[in-house]
Amino acid sequence: MSDHDYTLEPGEELTYCTVHPTRETGLRCNKCGRYMCAECAVLTPVGYRCRECVRQHEDKFYTSSQLDYVIVAAVCGVLSGIAGYIISSIGLFLILMIFIGLPVGGMIGEVALRAIQRRRGRQSGNIGAVAAVIGGFLGGFIQNYSLYSGYINQGGPGNQSVPLDFVFNVTIQDLSLLVFVGVVAFAVYGRFKMRI
């Protein structure tokens, strides 16, 4: 007999997790009374609760609508695109991108929060961060494309060669843009997750 084997008392029956019906458990949610395994249990200040009850409680704090998600995506995408375009045209050092990206991302997140009147949604931070990445790269791409197409047009028809220093500069700008967009997306996500 192993340490986990035990005999049932008369009148006692085995109980199983509501979500995972193959797992034996005796633990119940202190709100709804559902049986739950250790994986489904969430420790709260008032005891163990199932994930569904915890989610229902959290839903009171999330008041945004689907339109709010669209607004967040639009604001974060457009502002990050403008910032990406400007950063690509300036071409700063990589280290400066971190120091510039954090406040820029924080400001973009704050503008988006104000645009939706500070209503919170479960996915607002994720949507804002993804939109910031897409917008930032799109802004950088537009700037680099305009620079590249202008370079080719200066060479005249049929001259498609591009000097190595130009390729090197664009590559460094792209790397700087990558760092900048990543930091901005992180800051946007963080701004939505702050409880202020």
Buried (B, 14 or more C-beta within 10 A) or exposed (E): EEEEEEEEEEEEEEEBBBBBEEBEBEBBBEBEEBBBBEEBBBEEEEEBBBBBBBEEEEEEEEEBEEEBBEBBBBBBBBBBBBBBBBBBBEBBEEEBBBEBBBEBBBBBBBBBBEBBEEBBBBBBBBBBBBBBBBBBBBBBBBBBEEBBEEBEEEEEEEEEEEEEEEEEBBEBBBEBBBBBBBBBBBBBBBBBEEEE
